[in-house]
Amino acid sequence: MVETQPRRGRGTGWIVFAGVLMILAGGNMAINGLWALHASSQVEKTIGDTLLFSSGNLDTWGWIYLIVGALVLIAGIAVFFRAAFGMWIGIIAAMVQAIFAFFWIFSPYWPGALVIIAVDLLVIYALSSPSVDPAYV
């Protein structure tokens, strides 16, 4: 008797890829937020002039990054476990994270910001790809 393996749904690889990347990117952004909250005054003086909307105060960006990173991490878990709302929350969370990461391009830490933006673009493509089943099953 031959056993057949159950078929994977369309787009399963992209969904898992997007979920894992969102978990990693959200965790990275939350860690960056924690770093900004606990940065020394010397670090704030060094990069204070390069920050947008917050001249010399990293606490504002630390809280923003911590909250957005946590939301992206939670959205990644929802995508990974295929929650019905996970795809749309994942796309929105990845867009928000990419927008906030854009503001770090003007700091000395711009390579990390570019990596986060690239990861978010891949996630957006993965979740909106035509190969993903519209029923998201």
N, C-alpha and C positions, 0 to 999 in steps of 0.2 A: 504494500500500500504506500503510495507516494503522498507525502505531506506537502502541502503548498504553503508558502509563507504569505501572510497577509500583505496586500499591496499598500504602499505608502500613498497618502494623498498627494495631490499636485502641490508643489511648492513647499514641501515639508523641510527640505534643506535650507531654503531661504528663511523660513520662519525660525528655525533653530539658530541659524546664523545671526539673524537680527536680534533674537532674544539674548543670546550669549554676549553679543557686542554691546547691547544696551546695558546689560548688567555690568560689564567691565567699564564702559564709558561713564555710566552713572556713578559707580564706585570711585573711579578716578576723579571725577568732578567733585564728589563729596569730600574726598581726601584733600583736594586742592583747596576747598572751602575751609576745612579744618586747619590746613597750613596757614591760610590767610588770617584766620582768627587768632592764631597763636604766633604770628610772625613778630620778630623783635622790632624795636623802634628803628634800628639801623637798616633793616630791610625796607621798612616803610619809607625811610628817607631816600633810599636808593631808587626805588621804583615809584615813589609817590608822584613825581611829575609826569609820568607816562600813563597813569590811569585816567580813564574817562569817568566823568560824573562823580568823582570822589578824590579830591586833591589830598593825597597823603594819608588817607584813612582806609586801611585794608579791611576793617571790620565789616563795612557795608558789603563789599564784594565777597567776603568770607561767608556771610549769612546767605547772600543770594546764591552762591555756588553750592553751599551745603544743601539748601532747600531744593534747588533745581536738580542737583545730583541725586538726591534721595528720590525725587519724583521719577527721574529717568530709570533708576535702579528698580523701583517698584513696577514701572511700566514694562521694563525688560522681563521681569518675572511673570507678569501677566501675559506677555507675548509668548514667552517660553512655554507656559502652561496652556496656551491657546484659549485664553478667556475671550469671550465674544467682543468685548469692548477693547481688547488689548491692541489690536491693529491700529485703530484710530488714535488711541491714547499714545501708542508708540510713535506714530508719525508726528503728532503734535509735540510730544516730549523731545523727540530728536531735533525738531525744528527750533524749539525754544533753547535747547542746549547749544545748538550750533550758533544761534544768534548771540548768546551770552559768551560763548568761547571766542567769538569774533573780537570782543573788546580786549582780550588778552593779547591780540596780535601786536598791539602797540607797546607791549612791555618786553623786557628781556627774555621772557619765557614764551615767546611766540612759537617755537617748534611744537610744544605741547598743545597749544591752541590749534595749530594746523592739523595735528593728529586727531584731535577730538572732532574738528569740523569734518575731516575726511571720513571718520568712522560714522558720524551722524548722516552724512550723505549716503554711505553704503546702507545704513539701516533704513533710511527713507526709501531708497531704491528697492531694497529687499521686501519691505512691507507693501509697497505699491506696485510691485512687479506683476506683470500679467500672468506669470506662471503660478502665482499664489491663487488658490481656489477662492472664488468670491464667497463661498459659504464658510470659508475659514475653518474647515473641518479637519 
